């Protein structure tokens, strides 16, 4: 039998650039739409927000799950560490946020799944690059 080598999981490295371009493009388009001061109805505003957040999350996923140019065991370990940290951060945020709302606002604000995914992706990307920078020193 042949020994099949595991190639790892993730997008090719060039997906990071695609993700950054998509992320910046969504932010710019959303700022332009906001700057036009066009009176959208409630349904249109909701649809624009959902599409914008979805595209933003796709860009963040491309950045977060793209392989490194040199994707060795250390980089995989750092990514796994930051994913665990982001997951724990998301869970703690989801548990504590309503308590803070009750303590200060008397009205609990629900967090949408898109907002939670965005928060966790930002947390993962930030933690990963922080760990990667500290590991290279």
N, CA, C and O atoms as a DFTB+ gen file, in Angstrom:
548 C
 N C O
     1  1       0.823      -1.182       0.000
     2  2       0.000       0.000       0.000
     3  2       0.868       1.247       0.000
     4  3       1.945       1.290       0.594
     5  1       0.361       2.252      -0.685
     6  2       1.068       3.529      -0.703
     7  2       0.810       4.288       0.595
     8  3      -0.270       4.220       1.182
     9  1       1.829       5.005       1.012
    10  2       1.685       5.867       2.169
    11  2       1.138       7.205       1.681
    12  3       1.835       7.951       0.993
    13  1      -0.090       7.502       2.031
    14  2      -0.720       8.743       1.586
    15  2      -0.380       9.837       2.583
    16  3      -0.658       9.724       3.777
    17  1       0.223      10.891       2.070
    18  2       0.627      12.002       2.921
    19  2      -0.548      12.952       3.125
    20  3      -1.244      13.298       2.170
    21  1      -0.763      13.365       4.347
    22  2      -1.837      14.321       4.643
    23  2      -1.417      15.694       4.145
    24  3      -0.332      16.176       4.473
    25  1      -2.273      16.320       3.355
    26  2      -1.943      17.627       2.790
    27  2      -2.414      18.778       3.665
    28  3      -2.084      19.933       3.395
    29  1      -3.161      18.488       4.684
    30  2      -3.645      19.546       5.550
    31  2      -4.958      20.109       5.045
    32  3      -5.377      19.861       3.914
    33  1      -5.573      20.852       5.893
    34  2      -6.868      21.419       5.578
    35  2      -6.729      22.922       5.479
    36  3      -6.040      23.547       6.284
    37  1      -7.370      23.486       4.514
    38  2      -7.376      24.933       4.379
    39  2      -7.336      25.349       2.931
    40  3      -7.113      24.542       2.029
    41  1      -7.558      26.628       2.736
    42  2      -7.509      27.204       1.398
    43  2      -6.053      27.427       0.998
    44  3      -5.187      27.538       1.866
    45  1      -5.773      27.492      -0.305
    46  2      -4.417      27.855      -0.727
    47  2      -4.049      29.251      -0.209
    48  3      -4.926      30.043       0.138
    49  1      -2.760      29.538      -0.160
    50  2      -2.269      30.784       0.422
    51  2      -2.814      32.036      -0.255
    52  3      -3.012      33.053       0.409
    53  1      -3.058      31.983      -1.559
    54  2      -3.531      33.179      -2.263
    55  2      -4.945      33.584      -1.840
    56  3      -5.389      34.682      -2.174
    57  1      -5.654      32.729      -1.120
    58  2      -6.980      33.094      -0.627
    59  2      -6.906      34.189       0.431
    60  3      -7.889      34.895       0.654
    61  1      -5.750      34.341       1.089
    62  2      -5.587      35.456       2.035
    63  2      -5.749      36.782       1.317
    64  3      -6.436      37.682       1.799
    65  1      -5.105      36.897       0.152
    66  2      -5.214      38.143      -0.621
    67  2      -6.641      38.361      -1.090
    68  3      -7.147      39.482      -1.044
    69  1      -7.295      37.298      -1.541
    70  2      -8.696      37.416      -1.974
    71  2      -9.561      37.851      -0.791
    72  3     -10.445      38.694      -0.942
    73  1      -9.305      37.278       0.379
    74  2     -10.063      37.639       1.573
    75  2      -9.864      39.083       1.981
    76  3     -10.825      39.759       2.349
    77  1      -8.633      39.568       1.923
    78  2      -8.358      40.966       2.278
    79  2      -9.041      41.899       1.280
    80  3      -9.641      42.900       1.671
    81  1      -8.948      41.567      -0.008
    82  2      -9.595      42.396      -1.036
    83  2     -11.108      42.421      -0.822
    84  3     -11.723      43.486      -0.883
    85  1     -11.709      41.263      -0.572
    86  2     -13.148      41.194      -0.335
    87  2     -13.538      41.967       0.913
    88  3     -14.534      42.689       0.908
    89  1     -12.764      41.824       1.981
    90  2     -13.022      42.533       3.230
    91  2     -12.992      44.049       3.013
    92  3     -13.910      44.757       3.425
    93  1     -11.938      44.537       2.366
    94  2     -11.806      45.979       2.129
    95  2     -12.910      46.464       1.198
    96  3     -13.482      47.534       1.413
    97  1     -13.211      45.685       0.168
    98  2     -14.248      46.067      -0.787
    99  2     -15.612      46.197      -0.102
   100  3     -16.350      47.145      -0.367
   101  1     -15.943      45.259       0.766
   102  2     -17.220      45.317       1.484
   103  2     -17.274      46.542       2.382
   104  3     -18.291      47.234       2.426
   105  1     -16.190      46.816       3.096
   106  2     -16.154      47.985       3.986
   107  2     -16.325      49.268       3.178
   108  3     -17.096      50.146       3.564
   109  1     -15.612      49.380       2.063
   110  2     -15.699      50.588       1.230
   111  2     -17.110      50.757       0.661
   112  3     -17.667      51.854       0.699
   113  1     -17.681      49.684       0.141
   114  2     -19.034      49.771      -0.421
   115  2     -20.044      50.140       0.659
   116  3     -20.933      50.956       0.417
   117  1     -19.922      49.556       1.833
   118  2     -20.854      49.885       2.915
   119  2     -20.711      51.350       3.353
   120  3     -21.705      52.007       3.660
   121  1     -19.486      51.853       3.381
   122  2     -19.287      53.270       3.726
   123  2     -19.840      54.186       2.644
   124  3     -20.398      55.240       2.951
   125  1     -19.692      53.796       1.379
   126  2     -20.245      54.590       0.283
   127  2     -21.770      54.606       0.366
   128  3     -22.393      55.657       0.218
   129  1     -22.367      53.440       0.604
   130  2     -23.829      53.376       0.731
   131  2     -24.294      54.234       1.903
   132  3     -25.293      54.945       1.798
   133  1     -23.570      54.168       3.019
   134  2     -23.933      54.984       4.186
   135  2     -23.770      56.477       3.875
   136  3     -24.564      57.301       4.328
   137  1     -22.736      56.815       3.099
   138  2     -22.476      58.212       2.774
   139  2     -23.448      58.804       1.768
   140  3     -23.560      60.027       1.673
   141  1     -24.147      57.973       1.019
   142  2     -25.101      58.481       0.026
   143  2     -26.361      59.047       0.663
   144  3     -27.085      59.815       0.029
   145  1     -26.626      58.681       1.896
   146  2     -27.809      59.129       2.637
   147  2     -29.100      58.838       1.880
   148  3     -30.058      59.609       1.950
   149  1     -29.119      57.726       1.161
   150  2     -30.333      57.323       0.467
   151  2     -31.285      56.706       1.484
   152  3     -30.861      55.959       2.366
   153  1     -32.545      57.015       1.362
   154  2     -33.544      56.511       2.309
   155  2     -34.017      55.122       1.886
   156  3     -34.956      54.982       1.101
   157  1     -33.360      54.114       2.412
   158  2     -33.789      52.743       2.178
   159  2     -34.917      52.410       3.149
   160  3     -34.945      52.908       4.274
   161  1     -35.851      51.560       2.704
   162  2     -36.868      51.113       3.653
   163  2     -36.260      50.052       4.566
   164  3     -35.118      49.635       4.368
   165  1     -37.010      49.628       5.541
   166  2     -36.483      48.721       6.559
   167  2     -36.038      47.387       5.969
   168  3     -35.015      46.836       6.375
   169  1     -36.800      46.874       5.021
   170  2     -36.441      45.602       4.393
   171  2     -35.150      45.722       3.608
   172  3     -34.293      44.841       3.686
   173  1     -35.002      46.794       2.858
   174  2     -33.769      47.004       2.079
   175  2     -32.567      47.158       2.995
   176  3     -31.503      46.602       2.719
   177  1     -32.720      47.903       4.081
   178  2     -31.622      48.062       5.042
   179  2     -31.209      46.718       5.620
   180  3     -30.021      46.416       5.733
   181  1     -32.207      45.911       5.987
   182  2     -31.921      44.593       6.541
   183  2     -31.218      43.697       5.535
   184  3     -30.273      42.990       5.886
   185  1     -31.675      43.720       4.277
   186  2     -31.051      42.904       3.236
   187  2     -29.621      43.334       2.957
   188  3     -28.736      42.494       2.794
   189  1     -29.394      44.645       2.902
   190  2     -28.040      45.158       2.661
   191  2     -27.116      44.758       3.805
   192  3     -25.970      44.373       3.576
   193  1     -27.615      44.848       5.036
   194  2     -26.806      44.478       6.201
   195  2     -26.469      42.986       6.177
   196  3     -25.332      42.605       6.457
   197  1     -27.447      42.143       5.845
   198  2     -27.216      40.698       5.816
   199  2     -26.211      40.328       4.733
   200  3     -25.294      39.543       4.974
   201  1     -26.383      40.897       3.534
   202  2     -25.456      40.595       2.430
   203  2     -24.059      41.115       2.763
   204  3     -23.066      40.428       2.524
   205  1     -23.983      42.317       3.311
   206  2     -22.682      42.883       3.682
   207  2     -21.971      42.057       4.736
   208  3     -20.777      41.786       4.612
   209  1     -22.700      41.651       5.784
   210  2     -22.091      40.828       6.836
   211  2     -21.680      39.460       6.302
   212  3     -20.642      38.925       6.691
   213  1     -22.486      38.900       5.417
   214  2     -22.147      37.592       4.842
   215  2     -20.873      37.676       4.017
   216  3     -19.993      36.825       4.145
   217  1     -20.769      38.697       3.170
   218  2     -19.558      38.861       2.357
   219  2     -18.347      39.168       3.235
   220  3     -17.238      38.712       2.957
   221  1     -18.565      39.938       4.287
   222  2     -17.482      40.237       5.229
   223  2     -16.999      38.954       5.894
   224  3     -15.795      38.744       6.041
   225  1     -17.936      38.092       6.298
   226  2     -17.565      36.828       6.925
   227  2     -16.868      35.891       5.951
   228  3     -15.966      35.152       6.345
   229  1     -17.269      35.911       4.693
   230  2     -16.583      35.093       3.690
   231  2     -15.140      35.562       3.542
   232  3     -14.223      34.741       3.496
   233  1     -14.933      36.872       3.466
   234  2     -13.576      37.408       3.384
   235  2     -12.748      37.043       4.604
   236  3     -11.581      36.674       4.477
   237  1     -13.347      37.143       5.790
   238  2     -12.631      36.781       7.011
   239  2     -12.314      35.290       7.054
   240  3     -11.255      34.892       7.539
   241  1     -13.235      34.460       6.544
   242  2     -12.969      33.010       6.476
   243  2     -11.804      32.717       5.542
   244  3     -10.960      31.874       5.845
   245  1     -11.753      33.406       4.411
   246  2     -10.632      33.210       3.491
   247  2      -9.317      33.568       4.168
   248  3      -8.321      32.861       4.013
   249  1      -9.314      34.666       4.918
   250  2      -8.093      35.080       5.613
   251  2      -7.738      34.074       6.714
   252  3      -6.584      33.671       6.854
   253  1      -8.745      33.680       7.486
   254  2      -8.504      32.841       8.657
   255  2      -8.078      31.426       8.295
   256  3      -7.242      30.836       8.979
   257  1      -8.643      30.877       7.226
   258  2      -8.406      29.471       6.935
   259  2      -7.521      29.231       5.726
   260  3      -7.484      28.122       5.192
   261  1      -6.807      30.266       5.289
   262  2      -5.825      30.084       4.221
   263  2      -4.537      29.541       4.825
   264  3      -4.152      29.902       5.937
   265  1      -3.891      28.681       4.079
   266  2      -2.625      28.113       4.540
   267  2      -1.532      29.172       4.474
   268  3      -1.645      30.163       3.751
   269  1      -0.488      28.945       5.233
   270  2       0.693      29.809       5.173
   271  2       1.580      29.356       4.014
   272  3       1.432      28.246       3.503
   273  1       2.500      30.225       3.610
   274  2       3.444      29.815       2.562
   275  2       4.266      28.624       3.036
   276  3       4.501      27.676       2.288
   277  1       4.694      28.690       4.277
   278  2       5.383      27.559       4.899
   279  2       4.461      27.073       6.015
   280  3       4.454      27.631       7.112
   281  1       3.692      26.042       5.729
   282  2       2.674      25.568       6.656
   283  2       3.202      24.338       7.400
   284  3       2.841      23.203       7.090
   285  1       4.064      24.590       8.389
   286  2       4.648      23.485       9.147
   287  2       3.790      23.186      10.384
   288  3       2.737      23.788      10.588
   289  1       4.263      22.254      11.191
   290  2       3.515      21.840      12.365
   291  2       3.332      22.977      13.364
   292  3       2.309      23.046      14.045
   293  1       4.316      23.867      13.455
   294  2       4.227      24.990      14.387
   295  2       3.086      25.930      13.998
   296  3       2.332      26.379      14.861
   297  1       2.956      26.229      12.700
   298  2       1.886      27.114      12.244
   299  2       0.511      26.476      12.449
   300  3      -0.445      27.153      12.827
   301  1       0.421      25.179      12.198
   302  2      -0.839      24.468      12.415
   303  2      -1.192      24.493      13.903
   304  3      -2.352      24.686      14.267
   305  1      -0.193      24.297      14.757
   306  2      -0.412      24.350      16.200
   307  2      -0.877      25.740      16.633
   308  3      -1.793      25.858      17.446
   309  1      -0.257      26.787      16.101
   310  2      -0.652      28.150      16.454
   311  2      -2.070      28.452      15.984
   312  3      -2.838      29.101      16.695
   313  1      -2.421      27.977      14.775
   314  2      -3.790      28.183      14.283
   315  2      -4.794      27.461      15.166
   316  3      -5.841      28.016      15.500
   317  1      -4.485      26.235      15.543
   318  2      -5.378      25.471      16.397
   319  2      -5.551      26.157      17.750
   320  3      -6.658      26.229      18.284
   321  1      -4.450      26.658      18.295
   322  2      -4.486      27.376      19.567
   323  2      -5.381      28.614      19.476
   324  3      -6.172      28.884      20.380
   325  1      -5.251      29.359      18.383
   326  2      -6.051      30.573      18.240
   327  2      -7.515      30.255      17.955
   328  3      -8.397      31.014      18.358
   329  1      -7.789      29.142      17.264
   330  2      -9.184      28.749      17.036
   331  2      -9.839      28.360      18.358
   332  3     -10.981      28.737      18.620
   333  1      -9.122      27.611      19.190
   334  2      -9.653      27.278      20.514
   335  2      -9.913      28.544      21.321
   336  3     -10.950      28.668      21.973
   337  1      -8.989      29.468      21.278
   338  2      -9.166      30.722      22.002
   339  2     -10.361      31.508      21.499
   340  3     -11.109      32.076      22.296
   341  1     -10.552      31.549      20.186
   342  2     -11.684      32.270      19.612
   343  2     -13.002      31.602      19.994
   344  3     -13.989      32.284      20.272
   345  1     -13.019      30.282      20.007
   346  2     -14.230      29.561      20.398
   347  2     -14.584      29.842      21.847
   348  3     -15.742      30.113      22.165
   349  1     -13.597      29.778      22.722
   350  2     -13.841      30.062      24.140
   351  2     -14.273      31.509      24.324
   352  3     -15.176      31.792      25.111
   353  1     -13.635      32.429      23.602
   354  2     -14.011      33.848      23.670
   355  2     -15.465      34.032      23.241
   356  3     -16.212      34.762      23.892
   357  1     -15.871      33.377      22.154
   358  2     -17.248      33.485      21.677
   359  2     -18.248      32.933      22.680
   360  3     -19.310      33.519      22.889
   361  1     -17.917      31.817      23.296
   362  2     -18.812      31.223      24.293
   363  2     -18.928      32.128      25.511
   364  3     -20.033      32.385      25.989
   365  1     -17.792      32.617      26.020
   366  2     -17.809      33.493      27.192
   367  2     -18.565      34.781      26.872
   368  3     -19.350      35.257      27.692
   369  1     -18.338      35.343      25.700
   370  2     -19.038      36.569      25.307
   371  2     -20.543      36.336      25.251
   372  3     -21.326      37.170      25.704
   373  1     -20.942      35.192      24.690
   374  2     -22.361      34.874      24.586
   375  2     -23.000      34.692      25.960
   376  3     -24.167      35.037      26.149
   377  1     -22.256      34.159      26.911
   378  2     -22.786      33.948      28.252
   379  2     -22.800      35.228      29.091
   380  3     -23.726      35.450      29.871
   381  1     -21.780      36.064      28.931
   382  2     -21.651      37.254      29.778
   383  2     -22.427      38.450      29.238
   384  3     -22.906      39.271      30.020
   385  1     -22.561      38.565      27.929
   386  2     -23.228      39.712      27.321
   387  2     -24.637      39.954      27.866
   388  3     -24.960      41.097      28.191
   389  1     -25.493      38.925      27.980
   390  2     -26.817      39.190      28.553
   391  2     -26.766      39.645      30.011
   392  3     -27.591      40.451      30.442
   393  1     -25.801      39.131      30.766
   394  2     -25.682      39.541      32.163
   395  2     -25.300      41.015      32.273
   396  3     -25.811      41.733      33.133
   397  1     -24.412      41.456      31.411
   398  2     -24.025      42.870      31.403
   399  2     -25.205      43.730      30.972
   400  3     -25.431      44.804      31.530
   401  1     -25.963      43.256      29.970
   402  2     -27.148      43.998      29.543
   403  2     -28.164      44.128      30.669
   404  3     -28.750      45.195      30.856
   405  1     -28.375      43.064      31.412
   406  2     -29.326      43.108      32.526
   407  2     -28.829      44.059      33.611
   408  3     -29.615      44.807      34.192
   409  1     -27.536      44.029      33.881
   410  2     -26.977      44.863      34.945
   411  2     -27.035      46.344      34.611
   412  3     -27.251      47.165      35.503
   413  1     -26.845      46.706      33.337
   414  2     -26.738      48.117      32.985
   415  2     -27.902      48.660      32.165
   416  3     -28.170      49.860      32.229
   417  1     -28.603      47.832      31.401
   418  2     -29.627      48.342      30.486
   419  2     -31.043      47.882      30.811
   420  3     -31.995      48.503      30.339
   421  1     -31.219      46.856      31.571
   422  2     -32.515      46.241      31.863
   423  2     -33.168      45.586      30.645
   424  3     -34.245      45.004      30.777
   425  1     -32.565      45.660      29.494
   426  2     -33.095      45.000      28.295
   427  2     -31.977      44.170      27.673
   428  3     -30.894      44.681      27.389
   429  1     -32.250      42.900      27.467
   430  2     -31.236      42.006      26.911
   431  2     -31.212      42.157      25.398
   432  3     -32.238      42.011      24.733
   433  1     -30.041      42.449      24.864
   434  2     -29.844      42.544      23.424
   435  2     -29.332      41.200      22.922
   436  3     -28.302      40.708      23.382
   437  1     -30.048      40.618      21.987
   438  2     -29.606      39.349      21.420
   439  2     -28.514      39.596      20.396
   440  3     -28.557      40.576      19.652
   441  1     -27.544      38.710      20.364
   442  2     -26.472      38.800      19.375
   443  2     -26.802      37.816      18.256
   444  3     -27.143      36.662      18.512
   445  1     -26.697      38.282      17.023
   446  2     -27.014      37.407      15.894
   447  2     -25.859      36.441      15.643
   448  3     -24.734      36.659      16.092
   449  1     -26.163      35.385      14.927
   450  2     -25.140      34.396      14.597
   451  2     -24.047      35.026      13.738
   452  3     -22.868      34.714      13.906
   453  1     -24.434      35.915      12.815
   454  2     -23.437      36.578      11.970
   455  2     -22.491      37.427      12.802
   456  3     -21.285      37.436      12.556
   457  1     -23.025      38.139      13.783
   458  2     -22.177      38.958      14.638
   459  2     -21.234      38.085      15.460
   460  3     -20.066      38.427      15.648
   461  1     -21.743      36.964      15.947
   462  2     -20.900      36.060      16.739
   463  2     -19.798      35.453      15.881
   464  3     -18.653      35.359      16.323
   465  1     -20.129      35.041      14.665
   466  2     -19.115      34.474      13.766
   467  2     -18.069      35.532      13.425
   468  3     -16.873      35.243      13.415
   469  1     -18.518      36.756      13.145
   470  2     -17.583      37.840      12.842
   471  2     -16.650      38.096      14.020
   472  3     -15.441      38.245      13.838
   473  1     -17.204      38.148      15.213
   474  2     -16.408      38.364      16.417
   475  2     -15.382      37.252      16.604
   476  3     -14.224      37.516      16.927
   477  1     -15.810      36.010      16.400
   478  2     -14.906      34.880      16.582
   479  2     -13.830      34.848      15.498
   480  3     -12.687      34.492      15.783
   481  1     -14.176      35.215      14.257
   482  2     -13.166      35.248      13.191
   483  2     -12.138      36.341      13.447
   484  3     -10.940      36.123      13.266
   485  1     -12.605      37.526      13.872
   486  2     -11.656      38.592      14.221
   487  2     -10.755      38.150      15.367
   488  3      -9.548      38.394      15.349
   489  1     -11.349      37.498      16.362
   490  2     -10.570      37.015      17.498
   491  2      -9.532      35.996      17.048
   492  3      -8.379      36.053      17.474
   493  1      -9.932      35.068      16.193
   494  2      -8.994      34.046      15.693
   495  2      -7.865      34.678      14.890
   496  3      -6.697      34.355      15.104
   497  1      -8.200      35.570      13.975
   498  2      -7.171      36.185      13.126
   499  2      -6.203      37.010      13.969
   500  3      -4.988      36.923      13.791
   501  1      -6.744      37.810      14.886
   502  2      -5.880      38.627      15.734
   503  2      -4.983      37.800      16.630
   504  3      -3.791      38.083      16.755
   505  1      -5.547      36.780      17.254
   506  2      -4.762      35.908      18.134
   507  2      -3.699      35.158      17.356
   508  3      -2.565      35.029      17.816
   509  1      -4.059      34.661      16.175
   510  2      -3.109      33.899      15.374
   511  2      -1.915      34.756      14.953
   512  3      -0.766      34.330      15.066
   513  1      -2.194      35.954      14.471
   514  2      -1.073      36.793      14.043
   515  2      -0.240      37.273      15.223
   516  3       0.968      37.466      15.083
   517  1      -0.864      37.470      16.384
   518  2      -0.110      37.816      17.586
   519  2       0.790      36.652      17.997
   520  3       1.968      36.854      18.292
   521  1       0.240      35.431      18.018
   522  2       1.038      34.249      18.371
   523  2       2.154      34.005      17.354
   524  3       3.269      33.638      17.723
   525  1       1.849      34.209      16.090
   526  2       2.831      33.996      15.033
   527  2       3.983      34.995      15.144
   528  3       5.148      34.631      14.982
   529  1       3.648      36.250      15.420
   530  2       4.675      37.281      15.569
   531  2       5.558      36.994      16.771
   532  3       6.778      37.138      16.693
   533  1       4.953      36.587      17.886
   534  2       5.735      36.287      19.096
   535  2       6.578      35.034      18.936
   536  3       7.641      34.921      19.547
   537  1       6.120      34.095      18.126
   538  2       6.872      32.858      17.904
   539  2       8.105      33.109      17.046
   540  3       9.120      32.429      17.199
   541  1       8.021      34.085      16.142
   542  2       9.144      34.387      15.242
   543  2      10.233      35.207      15.898
   544  3      11.312      35.364      15.327
   545  1       9.971      35.743      17.106
   546  2      10.987      36.568      17.777
   547  2      12.051      35.735      18.405
   548  3      12.979      36.273      19.009
